[in-house]
């Protein structure tokens, strides 16, 4: 099969022929029809993820058709249209038993713990626990975006953030996750403040329901502008980019007893990111993490997608062939991108 491979962190990846994967006894191989390009893939390419071993094939947001199944798989057959969360749970550890499969103690992640979906085929573990049927009306490109950015945003806004109608929600970073969060929060009846440095991203945020746009460029005090726009601060704020500056601005832009959800990854040389904890203590803020979304919690989101309340299809702004994927991946470092770029490995 053809796949995007890198052999050294931060150096150009290339498309080459590699062996086809085989399914584990409990797993499947999926013929990849579409896969998203995510900033998490860029972090992996830069060497920020300790699970990656070289050479490596990135990619974790995918949709496609089951090609082969292991002998212990009961629920899936070749030809089934599927997607999958980027966290593939084991289904048996204490976290899984508690229903928290998104933080499975023995999780695997395509594109990180093993070769991913920037390829024509990808192997996925524990298929009966992790695969999700793709509705007939959903295109592969749209379904691919659900596995990470859209489902991650849905959990961050709805399940972790506990958004309520009429609340102010600030979204820092209007790339794929951030724009998804804007759309989801607005659909829930919240008033959304979109924050970014790129005018194009802010324009898209307005299209997807943002009531207020804040340009974070030019040394602006983003948190102060959010507090002014929301008459005291956001009830819920998400750092959808992942940087010390956006994390601090998210926390500092909250009102009393507000909720901060960290969605973007925060790699740092020391492994620790400074957070304004004095404000968190004084205002009794909640600081929460959000790590994907377990497969068994997808039905609520899929119902809203099928009903047209949520439109992840509108977030797909570009589709490219596999040959273009290395360049798109490299560009994520300087411009995370507004909207979703989807790779179609068979074109």
C-alpha positions in Angstrom: 0.0 0.0 0.0 1.0 3.7 -0.3 1.5 5.6 2.9 3.1 8.8 4.2 6.2 7.9 6.2 8.8 9.9 8.2 12.0 8.5 9.4 13.3 11.5 11.5 11.3 13.9 13.6 10.8 17.3 11.9 12.2 16.2 8.6 10.1 15.9 5.4 7.8 12.9 5.2 7.4 11.1 1.9 4.8 8.9 0.2 6.2 5.4 -0.4 5.1 1.7 -0.7 5.0 -0.2 2.6 3.6 -3.6 3.6 -0.2 -3.9 4.1 -1.3 -4.2 7.7 -2.9 -7.3 9.1 -5.7 -7.4 11.8 -5.1 -8.5 15.3 -7.3 -11.3 16.6 -9.5 -8.6 18.2 -9.0 -6.0 15.5 -9.8 -5.0 11.9 -8.1 -3.5 8.9 -9.9 -0.6 7.4 -9.6 0.6 3.8 -9.1 4.4 4.4 -11.4 6.5 2.4 -10.6 9.8 4.1 -8.4 11.0 6.9 -8.1 14.4 8.5 -4.9 16.4 9.1 -4.7 17.4 12.7 -2.3 19.5 14.8 -1.8 16.4 16.9 -0.3 14.8 13.9 2.1 17.7 13.6 3.1 17.3 17.3 3.8 13.6 16.6 6.0 14.5 13.6 7.9 17.0 15.8 8.7 14.3 18.3 6.4 15.5 21.1 4.7 12.1 21.6 6.7 9.4 23.4 4.6 6.5 22.0 5.9 7.0 18.5 8.8 4.9 17.1 10.5 5.5 13.8 9.9 5.0 10.9 6.3 6.1 11.4 3.0 6.6 9.5 0.9 9.4 11.1 -2.9 9.9 10.9 -5.7 9.3 13.5 -8.9 10.9 12.1 -10.3 8.4 9.7 -13.3 6.9 8.0 -13.5 4.0 5.6 -14.7 0.4 4.9 -13.8 -2.7 6.9 -11.4 -4.7 4.7 -10.5 -7.7 7.0 -11.5 -8.8 10.5 -9.7 -10.8 13.2 -11.2 -14.1 14.4 -12.4 -12.7 17.7 -14.4 -9.8 16.1 -18.2 -10.4 16.5 -19.9 -7.1 15.5 -18.2 -6.1 12.2 -17.8 -7.6 8.7 -15.9 -6.6 5.5 -17.8 -3.9 3.7 -19.1 -2.1 6.9 -18.6 1.7 6.8 -16.9 2.8 10.0 -15.1 5.5 11.9 -13.3 5.3 15.2 -12.2 7.6 18.1 -8.5 8.4 18.1 -8.3 6.6 21.5 -9.0 2.9 20.9 -9.9 1.4 24.3 -9.2 -2.1 25.5 -12.7 -2.4 27.0 -11.6 -4.3 30.1 -9.4 -2.1 32.3 -10.8 -0.3 35.4 -11.2 3.0 33.4 -13.1 1.2 30.7 -15.3 -0.7 33.2 -16.2 2.7 34.7 -17.3 4.0 31.2 -14.2 6.2 30.8 -12.8 4.6 27.7 -11.4 7.9 26.4 -8.8 7.5 29.2 -8.3 3.7 28.9 -5.3 2.5 30.8 -4.2 0.3 27.9 -5.3 2.4 25.0 -3.9 2.3 21.5 -3.9 5.3 19.1 -3.5 4.9 15.4 -0.9 7.3 14.2 0.8 7.3 17.6 1.2 3.9 19.3 1.2 2.2 15.8 1.0 3.2 12.1 -1.9 5.4 11.3 -4.3 6.5 8.6 -2.1 8.6 6.2 -2.2 5.4 4.2 -4.5 3.3 2.1 -5.1 0.8 4.9 -4.9 1.0 8.7 -5.1 -1.6 11.5 -7.4 -0.8 14.5 -7.5 -2.7 17.8 -10.4 -4.0 19.8 -12.9 -3.4 17.0 -16.0 -4.5 19.0 -15.3 -1.8 21.6 -14.2 1.0 19.3 -15.7 1.0 15.8 -18.7 3.2 15.1 -21.0 2.7 12.1 -21.1 5.6 9.7 -24.7 6.6 8.7 -25.4 6.2 5.0 -26.0 10.0 4.6 -22.6 10.9 6.0 -19.7 11.2 3.5 -16.3 9.7 4.4 -14.7 13.1 4.5 -17.3 14.3 7.1 -17.1 11.1 9.1 -13.3 11.3 9.3 -13.5 14.6 11.1 -15.6 13.1 13.9 -12.8 10.8 15.2 -10.8 13.6 16.7 -11.5 17.2 16.3 -15.4 17.2 16.2 -15.9 14.5 18.8 -13.1 16.1 21.0 -14.9 19.4 20.7 -18.3 17.9 21.5 -17.0 16.2 24.7 -15.1 19.4 25.7 -18.2 21.6 25.3 -21.0 19.3 26.2 -19.7 16.6 28.5 -16.8 18.2 30.2 -17.7 21.8 29.9 -21.4 21.3 30.7 -22.5 24.1 28.4 -25.9 25.6 29.1 -28.1 27.9 27.0 -27.4 31.6 27.5 -23.9 31.1 28.8 -20.9 32.9 27.4 -18.4 30.4 25.9 -14.9 31.6 24.8 -13.0 29.5 22.2 -9.3 30.2 21.9 -8.0 29.0 18.6 -10.3 28.6 15.6 -8.7 25.7 13.8 -10.5 22.5 13.3 -11.2 21.8 17.0 -12.0 25.4 17.8 -14.5 25.9 14.9 -16.1 22.6 15.9 -16.5 24.0 19.4 -17.9 27.2 18.2 -20.6 25.4 16.1 -21.4 23.0 19.0 -21.7 25.7 21.6 -23.8 27.9 19.4 -26.1 25.0 18.6 -26.5 24.5 22.4 -27.8 28.0 22.8 -24.6 29.6 24.2 -23.2 32.9 23.2 -19.8 32.3 21.7 -16.6 34.5 21.7 -14.2 33.3 19.1 -10.5 34.2 19.6 -7.8 33.9 16.9 -5.0 35.8 15.2 -6.2 35.0 11.7 -9.0 37.1 10.1 -10.1 34.2 7.9 -10.5 31.9 11.0 -12.6 34.6 12.7 -14.8 35.0 9.7 -15.5 31.3 9.6 -16.2 31.4 13.4 -18.9 34.0 12.7 -20.3 31.8 10.0 -20.6 28.9 12.5 -22.3 31.0 15.2 -19.8 33.2 17.1 -21.5 36.3 18.5 -18.2 38.1 19.2 -14.8 37.9 17.6 -11.6 38.8 19.3 -8.4 39.3 17.3 -5.6 38.1 19.6 -2.8 39.5 17.5 -0.7 42.6 18.1 -0.2 42.2 21.8 -3.8 42.5 22.7 -5.0 41.6 26.2 -7.3 38.9 25.1 -8.6 38.0 28.5 -9.5 41.6 29.3 -11.4 42.0 26.0 -13.3 38.8 26.7 -14.3 40.0 30.2 -15.5 43.3 28.7 -17.5 41.6 25.9 -19.2 39.2 28.3 -19.8 41.6 31.2 -17.5 39.9 33.6 -16.0 36.9 31.8 -17.0 33.7 30.1 -18.8 31.0 32.0 -16.9 28.4 30.0 -13.6 28.8 28.1 -11.7 26.4 25.9 -8.1 26.5 24.9 -8.4 24.7 21.5 -4.9 25.6 20.3 -2.6 24.6 23.1 0.0 27.2 24.1 1.0 28.8 27.3 -0.5 32.1 26.1 -3.8 30.7 25.0 -4.1 28.6 28.2 -3.5 31.6 30.4 -5.8 33.8 28.4 -8.6 31.2 28.7 -8.3 31.0 32.5 -7.9 34.7 32.9 -11.0 35.4 30.7 -13.3 33.5 33.0 -15.9 34.9 35.4 -16.3 33.7 39.0 -16.8 30.0 39.2 -16.1 29.6 35.5 -14.9 26.5 33.8 -11.7 26.2 31.7 -11.3 23.1 29.5 -7.8 22.4 28.1 -8.2 20.7 24.7 -5.1 21.6 22.8 -1.9 19.8 23.6 0.7 21.7 25.7 4.1 20.3 25.1 6.9 22.0 26.9 10.6 21.3 27.6 9.9 20.8 31.3 6.6 19.0 30.8 4.8 21.7 32.8 2.9 24.7 31.6 2.4 27.8 33.8 -1.3 28.4 34.7 -2.7 31.4 36.6 -3.6 29.4 39.7 -4.0 32.4 42.0 -7.0 33.4 39.9 -8.3 29.9 39.9 -8.2 29.8 43.7 -9.7 33.3 44.2 -12.6 32.8 41.8 -13.1 29.1 42.5 -12.5 28.2 38.8 -12.7 24.7 37.5 -9.7 23.6 35.4 -10.6 20.5 33.3 -8.9 18.4 30.6 -10.6 16.8 27.7 -9.2 13.8 25.8 -11.2 12.7 22.9 -14.6 10.9 23.3 -15.4 7.3 23.8 -17.2 5.3 21.0 -20.1 4.4 23.2 -20.9 8.1 23.8 -21.1 8.9 20.0 -24.9 8.3 19.6 -25.9 11.7 21.1 -23.6 13.6 18.7 -24.6 11.5 15.7 -28.3 12.1 16.3 -27.6 15.9 16.2 -25.5 15.5 13.0 -28.2 13.4 11.3 -30.9 15.9 12.3 -28.8 18.7 10.8 -28.4 20.5 14.1 -24.7 20.1 13.8 -23.0 20.4 10.4 -19.5 19.0 10.5 -19.6 18.7 6.8 -19.3 22.5 6.6 -16.0 22.4 8.4 -14.3 20.4 5.6 -12.7 23.2 3.7 -10.2 21.2 1.5 -9.6 17.7 0.2 -6.2 16.7 -1.1 -4.6 13.5 -2.5 -2.1 11.4 -0.4 0.8 13.0 -2.3 0.0 16.4 -0.8 -0.3 15.2 2.8 3.4 15.7 3.8 3.2 19.4 2.8 -0.1 19.9 4.6 1.4 18.3 7.7 4.5 20.5 7.7 2.3 23.6 7.3 0.5 22.9 10.5 3.5 24.2 12.5 3.2 27.7 11.3 -0.5 27.8 10.4 -2.8 25.3 12.2 -5.4 26.2 9.6 -9.1 27.2 9.7 -11.4 24.4 9.0 -10.5 20.8 8.1 -8.2 19.5 5.5 -9.0 15.9 4.5 -6.7 13.5 2.7 -8.2 11.0 0.3 -5.5 8.2 0.1 -6.9 6.6 -3.1 -6.6 9.8 -5.2 
